[in-house]
Amino acid sequence: MNYKQDKRDLKQRKQTLAARLHDLRISKQIGFNQVCEETGIPQRILDNLELGCGALNLGALHLLAKYYGKKVEILLVDK
């Protein structure tokens, strides 16, 4: 893969993660502000995560995973 392909791949993965986070919240019928209040995650950070924008905040992602009863796995593998 070249740099441009890597960048597109990262963007796609962020969009997939964003959709998953949004779908989890909606499926559990939890409001956006409720998640922020109960996790302590600032609104702009949760918004960025659910929209796939900005830098990926791993701390917030870990809190959300715990909140939703999920786990985060990050793998570094050889190409």
Order of alpha helices (4+ residues) and beta strands (2+ residues): alpha-alpha-alpha-alpha
